[in-house]
Amino acid sequence: MLITGGASGIGFALAERFLEAGNTVIICGRRAAKLEEARVKHRALRTRVCDVTDPAQRLELEDWAFSEFPELDVLINNAGIQNRLQLLEAPGWPAMHQEIATNLEAHIHLSTLFAPRLAKRPHAAILNVTSGLAFVPRSAVPVYSATKAAMRSFTLSLRHQLAGTSVEVIEIIPPAVDTDLGGAGLHTWGAPLKDFADSAFEQLREGKHEVTYGFSAESMNASAEQRVALFERMNSH
């Protein structure tokens, strides 16, 4: 399997659990040093430097992955960045577009590149990591929330279109998790990474197609009225 953004955070936590279960795990990311740190911890990890915001590098990643690992049968679209933005301060399009390119464009492109190849395998899967903010946005991270809502929509369409193939489409929907997403120390109040990753992995073992935890389960299952209340509560400070 290939995990984008797999050198740290949720991606790395999932990589560890899949490795322990006996899978061949490839992780990719922009930073060679971070990938090497991950490989030092787990020598069995395979790594590839790739900036998934670059369409040319996404094409190269596809060719490399299936050339080096012809039995590849799982893609996990996990790479993501989160920026806190004040929209009235005109934060600048390059920063906003990088967030869109990382969180949305890359995942859509890689899914469409990998799906035809994966459909030739007897059993395969595409896993998209979205967020509880897909259902109830946090106004401090407006572009991030919007990209996750868009990925939720795309995942539903992808699952419907691939329903007649061997490719399962799974959505992993984290709440806020204690990682360095957006910057060190910003999510220390979130769910412990180990607890979330253990729960997510167990739900995947159970065959769930929508993996939730804590707030993400609450927001996904909330009524329209409850989501309004959640939005007000979450954005009141």
Backbone torsions as a table, in degrees:
resi	resn	phi	psi	omega
1	MET	NA	154.8	179.5
2	LEU	-118.4	128.2	179.3
3	ILE	-118.2	117.7	175.3
4	THR	-79.9	146.7	-176.0
5	GLY	59.8	38.5	-171.5
6	GLY	-93.1	6.3	-175.6
7	ALA	-88.3	-10.4	-177.5
8	SER	-154.9	171.2	173.6
9	GLY	59.1	-142.0	-177.3
10	ILE	-61.8	-40.0	-179.7
11	GLY	-59.0	-45.6	-179.6
12	PHE	-68.6	-39.5	178.7
13	ALA	-61.0	-41.1	176.4
14	LEU	-67.7	-40.8	178.7
15	ALA	-57.1	-43.2	179.3
16	GLU	-59.6	-44.1	-176.6
17	ARG	-70.6	-37.5	176.8
18	PHE	-69.1	-36.1	174.8
19	LEU	-61.0	-46.8	-179.4
20	GLU	-60.9	-27.1	179.7
21	ALA	-85.7	2.8	173.9
22	GLY	94.7	14.5	-179.3
23	ASN	-88.7	153.6	167.4
24	THR	-83.0	122.2	-173.0
25	VAL	-121.3	125.7	174.8
26	ILE	-110.0	132.5	174.8
27	ILE	-119.2	145.0	175.8
28	CYS	-131.2	157.3	-179.8
29	GLY	-173.6	173.2	-176.4
30	ARG	-76.5	-31.2	-168.4
31	ARG	-102.4	113.4	-179.3
32	ALA	-60.8	-39.2	-177.9
33	ALA	-63.5	-39.9	180.0
34	LYS	-68.2	-38.8	176.5
35	LEU	-64.1	-38.6	178.6
36	GLU	-66.8	-37.9	175.2
37	GLU	-57.5	-43.9	-179.9
38	ALA	-64.8	-40.7	-177.8
39	ARG	-70.4	-30.3	175.5
40	VAL	-63.6	-37.8	179.0
41	LYS	-71.7	-33.6	-177.4
42	HIS	-139.8	96.2	-174.6
43	ARG	-62.8	-21.6	-178.8
44	ALA	-75.9	-13.4	179.1
45	LEU	-65.4	139.8	171.1
46	ARG	-101.8	142.7	-174.6
47	THR	-129.7	156.1	177.5
48	ARG	-151.3	125.0	174.6
49	VAL	-75.9	126.1	-179.7
50	CYS	-158.9	128.4	172.0
51	ASP	-94.1	103.1	-173.0
52	VAL	-71.3	-6.8	175.5
53	THR	-76.7	-11.4	-178.1
54	ASP	-97.8	114.6	-178.5
55	PRO	-56.3	-37.6	-179.6
56	ALA	-64.2	-40.3	179.3
57	GLN	-69.6	-29.4	176.0
58	ARG	-65.9	-41.4	177.3
59	LEU	-64.4	-41.0	177.7
60	GLU	-64.0	-38.6	179.0
61	LEU	-62.5	-43.0	178.5
62	GLU	-60.0	-50.9	-178.5
63	ASP	-61.0	-45.0	-179.1
64	TRP	-63.6	-46.3	-174.4
65	ALA	-60.3	-46.7	-176.6
66	PHE	-80.3	-20.4	174.2
67	SER	-74.1	-45.2	-178.0
68	GLU	-79.7	-28.8	-175.7
69	PHE	-134.2	74.9	-175.3
70	PRO	-62.0	-18.2	179.3
71	GLU	-91.7	6.9	-179.4
72	LEU	-53.1	128.9	-176.8
73	ASP	-135.5	3.6	-179.7
74	VAL	-139.1	133.1	171.5
75	LEU	-118.6	127.6	174.5
76	ILE	-114.6	109.3	177.7
77	ASN	-84.2	97.4	-173.7
78	ASN	-119.7	-22.0	-174.8
79	ALA	-53.5	137.3	179.8
80	GLY	-164.8	151.1	172.0
81	ILE	-131.6	156.1	-178.9
82	GLN	-136.5	123.0	179.1
83	ASN	-115.4	134.9	172.5
84	ARG	-85.2	122.2	-171.5
85	LEU	-130.1	137.2	168.5
86	GLN	-103.7	106.7	-169.5
87	LEU	-65.7	-29.0	178.0
88	LEU	-70.4	-14.7	179.7
89	GLU	-91.5	11.6	178.5
90	ALA	47.1	70.1	-173.4
91	PRO	-63.0	-14.6	178.1
92	GLY	100.4	133.4	-176.3
93	TRP	-66.9	-39.0	-178.0
94	PRO	-54.5	-44.7	-179.6
95	ALA	-66.1	-41.7	-179.8
96	MET	-67.7	-39.7	-179.7
97	HIS	-68.0	-34.5	177.3
98	GLN	-60.8	-38.5	178.4
99	GLU	-66.1	-42.6	178.1
100	ILE	-65.1	-42.5	-178.8
101	ALA	-64.1	-39.3	-178.5
102	THR	-73.8	-47.1	-170.3
103	ASN	-85.9	-20.5	-172.7
104	LEU	-128.3	-60.1	-175.7
105	GLU	-57.4	-46.3	-177.1
106	ALA	-61.0	-43.0	-176.4
107	HIS	-69.0	-40.7	178.0
108	ILE	-64.1	-46.3	-178.7
109	HIS	-63.5	-48.3	-179.1
110	LEU	-63.1	-38.5	178.2
111	SER	-60.2	-43.9	-178.2
112	THR	-74.6	-26.7	174.7
113	LEU	-72.2	-43.3	-172.6
114	PHE	-83.4	-29.7	-172.8
115	ALA	-56.1	-47.2	-179.5
116	PRO	-62.0	-36.3	178.7
117	ARG	-71.4	-43.0	-179.3
118	LEU	-64.8	-32.6	-178.8
119	ALA	-65.0	-14.7	177.2
120	LYS	-84.9	-10.3	178.6
121	ARG	-85.1	152.3	-180.0
122	PRO	-62.3	-38.7	177.3
123	HIS	-141.0	131.7	-178.1
124	ALA	-151.6	170.0	-179.6
125	ALA	-155.6	148.5	167.4
126	ILE	-119.4	124.4	179.3
127	LEU	-113.6	124.3	177.4
128	ASN	-109.3	127.6	178.1
129	VAL	-91.8	114.7	179.3
130	THR	-108.2	-127.5	-177.4
131	SER	-173.1	154.2	170.3
132	GLY	-60.9	-21.4	178.2
133	LEU	-72.2	-7.3	172.6
134	ALA	-66.0	-25.5	-177.6
135	PHE	-100.6	-37.9	-180.0
136	VAL	-133.1	100.7	-174.8
137	PRO	-71.2	153.1	171.1
138	ARG	-103.6	120.9	-171.1
139	SER	-65.6	-23.3	179.4
140	ALA	-69.2	-20.7	179.1
141	VAL	-126.1	66.1	-169.9
142	PRO	-66.6	-40.6	-179.0
143	VAL	-71.9	-42.4	177.0
144	TYR	-56.3	-49.4	-179.1
145	SER	-60.1	-41.6	-179.5
146	ALA	-65.1	-40.5	179.8
147	THR	-65.4	-35.6	-179.9
148	LYS	-71.5	-36.6	174.8
149	ALA	-63.7	-41.2	178.7
150	ALA	-65.2	-39.5	178.5
151	MET	-68.0	-34.0	174.1
152	ARG	-59.8	-47.9	179.1
153	SER	-61.0	-47.2	-179.4
154	PHE	-61.3	-40.1	-178.5
155	THR	-63.1	-41.2	177.5
156	LEU	-61.8	-42.9	179.0
157	SER	-67.2	-42.0	178.9
158	LEU	-60.6	-44.5	179.6
159	ARG	-60.9	-41.3	-179.5
160	HIS	-66.1	-43.0	-178.1
161	GLN	-69.7	-29.7	-177.8
162	LEU	-96.4	8.3	-174.8
163	ALA	-59.4	-29.5	-179.1
164	GLY	-91.9	10.8	-178.7
165	THR	-112.3	-176.9	178.2
166	SER	-83.2	0.0	-173.3
167	VAL	-95.0	114.7	171.2
168	GLU	-78.1	143.6	175.4
169	VAL	-117.7	119.7	-172.1
170	ILE	-122.5	139.6	177.5
171	GLU	-112.2	122.3	173.0
172	ILE	-98.4	121.3	-170.8
173	ILE	-119.8	86.6	-177.8
174	PRO	-75.3	155.8	162.8
175	PRO	-84.2	-165.8	167.6
176	ALA	-64.7	128.8	-178.8
177	VAL	-122.6	145.9	-177.6
178	ASP	-72.9	83.3	175.4
179	THR	-131.2	-175.6	178.5
180	ASP	-93.4	17.1	177.5
181	LEU	-55.6	126.3	179.9
182	GLY	83.3	-10.4	-178.2
183	GLY	134.7	147.4	-178.1
184	ALA	-61.3	136.0	173.8
185	GLY	83.9	-0.6	-176.8
186	LEU	-83.7	-19.1	-177.0
187	HIS	-122.3	27.9	-179.9
188	THR	-64.6	-20.0	178.4
189	TRP	-82.2	-8.0	-176.2
190	GLY	-75.9	177.9	178.5
191	ALA	-61.4	140.2	176.4
192	PRO	-57.5	135.0	-176.5
193	LEU	-57.5	-43.4	-178.3
194	LYS	-61.3	-43.8	-178.3
195	ASP	-63.3	-45.1	179.6
196	PHE	-63.4	-48.0	-176.2
197	ALA	-63.7	-39.7	177.4
198	ASP	-61.8	-45.2	179.9
199	SER	-65.0	-44.2	-179.9
200	ALA	-61.2	-43.4	-178.3
201	PHE	-65.6	-39.3	178.4
202	GLU	-65.2	-40.3	177.9
203	GLN	-65.5	-35.4	176.0
204	LEU	-65.6	-40.1	176.6
205	ARG	-60.4	-34.8	-179.1
206	GLU	-76.6	-8.5	177.6
207	GLY	87.7	18.5	179.9
208	LYS	-72.5	142.5	179.0
209	HIS	-98.1	-9.6	173.9
210	GLU	-132.7	109.8	-174.0
211	VAL	-101.3	118.4	-176.6
212	THR	-126.5	170.8	179.2
213	TYR	-164.0	128.1	174.0
214	GLY	57.4	-122.0	-176.1
215	PHE	-58.3	-34.7	-177.5
216	SER	-67.2	-35.4	175.4
217	ALA	-67.3	-42.0	179.5
218	GLU	-62.2	-46.7	-176.4
219	SER	-70.7	-37.0	-179.8
220	MET	-66.6	-38.6	-174.8
221	ASN	-91.0	-1.9	-177.1
222	ALA	-72.2	150.0	172.0
223	SER	-73.3	170.7	178.5
224	ALA	-59.0	-42.2	179.3
225	GLU	-65.1	-41.3	179.2
226	GLN	-66.1	-34.4	179.0
227	ARG	-67.9	-35.7	174.8
228	VAL	-60.6	-44.0	179.6
229	ALA	-66.0	-40.0	177.6
230	LEU	-63.4	-41.7	179.2
231	PHE	-61.2	-46.2	180.0
232	GLU	-62.7	-42.1	-179.3
233	ARG	-65.2	-44.3	-174.9
234	MET	-72.6	-28.0	-174.9
235	ASN	-107.9	19.3	-177.1
236	SER	-86.3	-4.2	179.6
237	HIS	-144.5	NA	NA
